[in-house]
Amino acid sequence: MNTEKKDIFSPYGQYHRDLFRKLGFDFVPGKKILDIGCGDGSDARIFIEALKLNVFGIDIYKHENIDKIEGLSFQQAGIYNIPFESDIFDYVFLHDVLHHIDEEHQSQDRHRTALLEIERVTRSGGIIIVVEGNRYNPLFYPHMVKMLGHDHWKQSYFIKVIRQTFQNVEFKYFEAHAYPWALTFWKFYEYCMEKYVPKRFLAYNVAIITKC
């Protein structure tokens, strides 16, 4: 990624800078994006301010101050019934959302139903970007899975569900974490993980899907 692209993420926190840089996707300014499970709007701010996109967001919860984000059109809604017409978004973005949508049963049918609803609102030739934490990453598993109770998907399941639902998919895998201290040490850790460790242990599974 070139220096100019890195600079546009520099105003944001370490975790989001790393995530968007490693995602390495060239968003076209002015295009329409739906941020599903937008939470507190952290990713939406980057889409609006740095990437100059026309940003819509949905979440089943309405987080405090979400309405104060200038440039974000927010609706409180879930992934199974997205409140937009078909074929209208150039991009649809999900960041650590899918493992939450059927937490009690983790039904493959429910997961695929959600993905098909996402596909419905994406225009032909549009891009769906799915970013999901990897269950067996050495940092995520003890912290996110065991301590915090996130039922992150195994990488093999992530690939299976995506491939069963979509035809045109590119997969990427990388490390990205929020580090409270010793950034140099953790950057060396990330370098070693990405260079020497099998990809099935890397922190993030990413699917970049082009709607046919």
LOVEX-135032 format. One record per residue (C-alpha): residue in three letters; x negated, y, z. Coordinates in steps of 0.1 Angstrom, whole numbers. Layout:
% residues N
r / px / py / pz
ALA / X / Y / Z .
...
//
This chain:
% residues 212
r / px / py / pz
MET / 0 / 0 / 0 .
ASN / -14 / 34 / -9 .
THR / -23 / 62 / 16 .
GLU / 7 / 83 / 6 .
LYS / 31 / 56 / 16 .
LYS / 13 / 51 / 49 .
ASP / 15 / 88 / 57 .
ILE / 53 / 89 / 54 .
PHE / 56 / 65 / 83 .
SER / 31 / 82 / 106 .
PRO / 56 / 103 / 126 .
TYR / 73 / 72 / 139 .
GLY / 64 / 48 / 167 .
GLN / 37 / 22 / 164 .
TYR / 61 / -7 / 160 .
HIS / 82 / 9 / 132 .
ARG / 51 / 22 / 114 .
ASP / 37 / -13 / 113 .
LEU / 69 / -29 / 103 .
PHE / 77 / -7 / 74 .
ARG / 41 / -6 / 62 .
LYS / 39 / -44 / 62 .
LEU / 73 / -47 / 46 .
GLY / 57 / -29 / 17 .
PHE / 90 / -23 / -2 .
ASP / 92 / 7 / -26 .
PHE / 126 / 22 / -19 .
VAL / 139 / 46 / -46 .
PRO / 148 / 80 / -30 .
GLY / 185 / 90 / -34 .
LYS / 198 / 54 / -35 .
LYS / 225 / 42 / -12 .
ILE / 216 / 18 / 16 .
LEU / 237 / 0 / 42 .
ASP / 219 / -7 / 75 .
ILE / 238 / -36 / 91 .
GLY / 234 / -39 / 129 .
CYS / 219 / -4 / 129 .
GLY / 217 / -3 / 167 .
ASP / 204 / 30 / 180 .
GLY / 196 / 42 / 145 .
SER / 158 / 38 / 147 .
ASP / 155 / 23 / 112 .
ALA / 182 / 46 / 98 .
ARG / 162 / 76 / 108 .
ILE / 133 / 63 / 87 .
PHE / 156 / 56 / 58 .
ILE / 169 / 92 / 60 .
GLU / 138 / 112 / 69 .
ALA / 109 / 93 / 54 .
LEU / 125 / 74 / 25 .
LYS / 152 / 100 / 15 .
LEU / 179 / 75 / 11 .
ASN / 217 / 79 / 13 .
VAL / 223 / 60 / 45 .
PHE / 253 / 41 / 59 .
GLY / 253 / 21 / 91 .
ILE / 275 / -4 / 108 .
ASP / 273 / -21 / 142 .
ILE / 297 / -39 / 164 .
TYR / 286 / -16 / 193 .
LYS / 286 / 22 / 191 .
HIS / 253 / 32 / 206 .
GLU / 249 / 65 / 225 .
ASN / 240 / 94 / 202 .
ILE / 244 / 74 / 170 .
ASP / 268 / 101 / 157 .
LYS / 242 / 128 / 162 .
ILE / 218 / 113 / 136 .
GLU / 220 / 138 / 108 .
GLY / 225 / 121 / 74 .
LEU / 238 / 88 / 88 .
SER / 274 / 77 / 80 .
PHE / 282 / 53 / 108 .
GLN / 312 / 30 / 113 .
GLN / 318 / 5 / 141 .
ALA / 323 / -28 / 123 .
GLY / 310 / -64 / 121 .
ILE / 292 / -83 / 95 .
TYR / 321 / -107 / 86 .
ASN / 343 / -78 / 75 .
ILE / 322 / -50 / 62 .
PRO / 344 / -19 / 57 .
PHE / 333 / -10 / 22 .
GLU / 343 / -19 / -14 .
SER / 324 / -45 / -34 .
ASP / 293 / -38 / -54 .
ILE / 285 / -3 / -41 .
PHE / 251 / -5 / -23 .
ASP / 217 / -3 / -39 .
TYR / 201 / -18 / -8 .
VAL / 214 / -37 / 22 .
PHE / 191 / -40 / 52 .
LEU / 192 / -63 / 83 .
HIS / 166 / -61 / 110 .
ASP / 169 / -89 / 137 .
VAL / 206 / -92 / 132 .
LEU / 213 / -127 / 118 .
HIS / 204 / -147 / 149 .
HIS / 230 / -127 / 169 .
ILE / 260 / -131 / 147 .
ASP / 271 / -166 / 159 .
GLU / 251 / -169 / 191 .
GLU / 274 / -194 / 208 .
HIS / 274 / -220 / 180 .
GLN / 247 / -210 / 155 .
SER / 269 / -224 / 128 .
GLN / 253 / -226 / 93 .
ASP / 287 / -221 / 77 .
ARG / 292 / -189 / 97 .
HIS / 257 / -177 / 88 .
ARG / 263 / -183 / 51 .
THR / 298 / -166 / 53 .
ALA / 280 / -135 / 67 .
LEU / 254 / -136 / 39 .
LEU / 281 / -139 / 12 .
GLU / 299 / -108 / 27 .
ILE / 266 / -89 / 25 .
GLU / 262 / -100 / -11 .
ARG / 298 / -87 / -18 .
VAL / 290 / -51 / -10 .
THR / 256 / -51 / -29 .
ARG / 257 / -40 / -65 .
SER / 245 / -62 / -93 .
GLY / 207 / -58 / -94 .
GLY / 207 / -44 / -59 .
ILE / 184 / -56 / -31 .
ILE / 192 / -73 / 2 .
ILE / 163 / -71 / 27 .
VAL / 165 / -95 / 57 .
VAL / 139 / -92 / 85 .
GLU / 142 / -118 / 112 .
GLY / 120 / -127 / 141 .
ASN / 104 / -161 / 140 .
ARG / 114 / -184 / 169 .
TYR / 80 / -201 / 173 .
ASN / 57 / -171 / 170 .
PRO / 33 / -173 / 200 .
LEU / 44 / -139 / 213 .
PHE / 81 / -141 / 205 .
TYR / 88 / -176 / 219 .
PRO / 78 / -170 / 255 .
HIS / 90 / -134 / 256 .
MET / 120 / -131 / 233 .
VAL / 133 / -166 / 233 .
LYS / 125 / -179 / 269 .
MET / 125 / -147 / 289 .
LEU / 151 / -126 / 271 .
GLY / 173 / -154 / 256 .
HIS / 172 / -145 / 220 .
ASP / 181 / -175 / 199 .
HIS / 157 / -167 / 170 .
TRP / 158 / -190 / 140 .
LYS / 131 / -214 / 131 .
GLN / 113 / -204 / 99 .
SER / 125 / -236 / 81 .
TYR / 161 / -228 / 89 .
PHE / 158 / -192 / 78 .
ILE / 144 / -203 / 44 .
LYS / 171 / -230 / 41 .
VAL / 201 / -207 / 47 .
ILE / 187 / -180 / 24 .
ARG / 179 / -204 / -4 .
GLN / 213 / -221 / -1 .
THR / 231 / -187 / -5 .
PHE / 209 / -168 / -30 .
GLN / 190 / -176 / -62 .
ASN / 166 / -147 / -66 .
VAL / 145 / -145 / -34 .
GLU / 110 / -135 / -25 .
PHE / 98 / -145 / 10 .
LYS / 72 / -126 / 31 .
TYR / 57 / -133 / 65 .
PHE / 37 / -110 / 88 .
GLU / 29 / -99 / 124 .
ALA / 45 / -68 / 139 .
HIS / 50 / -62 / 176 .
ALA / 54 / -32 / 200 .
TYR / 22 / -30 / 220 .
PRO / 21 / -9 / 252 .
TRP / -17 / -9 / 256 .
ALA / -50 / -21 / 240 .
LEU / -39 / -15 / 204 .
THR / -73 / -23 / 190 .
PHE / -73 / -58 / 206 .
TRP / -38 / -65 / 193 .
LYS / -46 / -53 / 158 .
PHE / -75 / -78 / 158 .
TYR / -50 / -105 / 170 .
GLU / -27 / -96 / 141 .
TYR / -55 / -98 / 117 .
CYS / -65 / -133 / 129 .
MET / -29 / -145 / 129 .
GLU / -22 / -134 / 93 .
LYS / -56 / -146 / 80 .
TYR / -61 / -179 / 98 .
VAL / -28 / -192 / 113 .
PRO / -2 / -211 / 93 .
LYS / 26 / -187 / 81 .
ARG / 52 / -208 / 100 .
PHE / 40 / -191 / 132 .
LEU / 39 / -155 / 120 .
ALA / 62 / -131 / 138 .
TYR / 85 / -120 / 110 .
ASN / 103 / -139 / 83 .
VAL / 114 / -116 / 55 .
ALA / 137 / -123 / 25 .
ILE / 139 / -98 / -3 .
ILE / 169 / -108 / -24 .
THR / 179 / -95 / -57 .
LYS / 217 / -98 / -64 .
CYS / 222 / -114 / -98 .
//
